[in-house]
Amino acid sequence: MATPNLNLDVLSDANKVTTADWNANWAKIDTWAGLFKNRITDSGTSGIWKWYKYEDGTMECFGQTAPANLAVTGNSAPYYVATANAALPPGFIEKPKVFLQSASFGMIGVTHNPTTSTTTNIALIYWDLVSHASDSCSAHIHCLGKWK
């Protein structure tokens, strides 16, 4: 008899359970929705980052940057912009996908420039609708890319 959620064979005391029976169930678990297929192989911290490396070659990191005294370096009407860089933890072999959440103190928002970002650095662009001589801001960053 199979279980309805994972299609596993029910093994009870009435059955003579063999290694093949157990292996057949584990094979079903391993293939069900990719379960156990992408284990964390390494993790650590580096600077502002907490990072994880997965078996399939994916690397994921989370961090928060707060550059101080950002100077407005340009005007892209109607926005005033300031730029900063965030050094990534070592290990990415391609530019990661970058997801940002602004936790801004003075500027309204933050984005990144994928053209000038690299495997070792994220180019951040803070923006506002009013000019600031200087300001400090914060950004929560989540990156997802490949390490192998």
C-alpha positions in Angstrom: 0.0 0.0 0.0 1.4 3.5 -0.9 1.1 6.6 1.2 -0.9 9.3 -0.5 1.5 12.2 -0.2 4.9 10.7 -1.2 3.8 7.4 -2.9 6.0 5.5 -0.5 5.4 1.8 0.3 4.2 1.2 3.8 6.6 -1.2 5.6 5.3 -2.8 8.7 6.3 -5.6 11.1 4.1 -8.0 9.0 6.4 -7.4 6.0 9.8 -8.9 5.6 11.7 -5.7 5.0 14.8 -6.0 2.9 17.5 -3.5 2.0 16.0 -3.2 -1.5 12.6 -2.2 0.1 14.3 0.6 2.1 16.4 1.7 -0.9 13.3 1.9 -3.1 11.6 4.2 -0.6 14.7 6.4 -0.3 14.9 6.7 -4.1 11.3 7.9 -4.1 12.0 10.5 -1.4 15.2 11.7 -3.2 13.2 12.3 -6.4 10.1 13.7 -4.9 10.2 17.5 -5.6 14.0 17.5 -5.5 13.9 16.7 -1.7 17.5 16.1 -0.5 18.9 17.0 -3.9 20.4 20.3 -3.0 22.1 20.0 0.4 24.2 22.8 1.9 27.8 21.8 1.5 29.5 24.8 3.2 28.5 28.0 5.0 30.2 30.9 6.7 30.5 34.6 7.2 32.7 37.1 5.4 32.5 40.8 6.3 28.8 41.8 6.1 27.8 38.5 4.6 26.3 35.2 5.8 26.7 32.8 2.9 25.7 29.2 1.9 27.1 26.9 -0.8 24.8 24.2 -2.1 25.6 20.8 -3.7 24.2 21.9 -7.1 26.7 24.8 -7.3 24.4 27.5 -6.1 25.8 30.1 -3.7 23.5 32.3 -1.7 24.4 35.2 0.6 22.7 37.7 2.8 24.1 41.0 4.1 23.4 44.6 5.1 25.5 47.5 4.0 25.3 51.0 5.5 27.8 53.3 3.7 28.2 56.6 5.6 28.2 60.1 4.2 27.0 59.3 0.7 27.6 62.3 -1.6 25.1 63.0 -4.3 27.1 62.4 -7.5 24.5 63.0 -10.2 21.1 64.0 -11.2 18.9 61.8 -13.4 15.8 63.9 -13.3 13.7 63.8 -11.2 16.1 61.7 -9.1 19.3 62.6 -7.3 21.7 59.7 -7.0 24.6 58.6 -4.9 26.7 55.5 -5.6 28.5 53.0 -3.3 30.0 49.6 -3.6 29.5 46.4 -1.6 32.3 43.8 -1.8 30.8 40.3 -2.2 32.1 37.3 -0.3 34.7 35.3 -2.3 33.4 32.4 -4.4 31.0 33.5 -7.1 32.1 32.5 -10.6 29.5 34.5 -12.3 27.6 37.7 -11.5 25.0 36.8 -9.0 21.3 37.9 -9.1 20.9 40.7 -6.7 17.8 41.4 -4.6 17.6 44.6 -2.6 15.5 45.9 0.2 16.0 49.5 1.3 16.2 50.3 4.9 17.0 53.8 4.1 17.7 56.6 6.7 18.0 59.5 4.3 17.6 58.4 0.7 14.3 57.0 -0.6 15.6 53.9 -2.3 18.4 51.7 -3.5 19.0 49.7 -6.7 22.1 48.1 -8.2 23.8 48.5 -11.5 24.2 45.1 -13.1 26.5 46.5 -15.9 29.2 47.6 -13.4 28.6 44.9 -10.8 31.0 41.9 -10.9 31.6 38.6 -9.3 33.4 40.4 -6.4 31.5 43.7 -6.1 27.9 45.1 -6.3 27.6 48.6 -7.6 24.8 50.2 -5.5 22.8 53.3 -6.6 20.9 55.2 -3.8 18.3 57.6 -5.0 16.0 60.4 -3.7 13.8 63.1 -5.0 15.7 65.9 -3.2 19.4 66.7 -3.2 21.5 65.9 -0.2 24.9 67.2 0.5 25.6 63.8 2.1 23.6 61.2 3.8 23.8 57.7 5.3 21.6 54.8 4.1 21.2 51.1 4.5 20.4 48.3 2.2 19.6 44.6 2.9 21.1 42.5 0.1 20.3 39.0 -1.0 22.5 37.4 -3.8 22.1 34.2 -5.6 24.6 32.8 -8.1 27.0 30.0 -8.9 30.2 28.9 -7.0 31.0 25.9 -9.3 
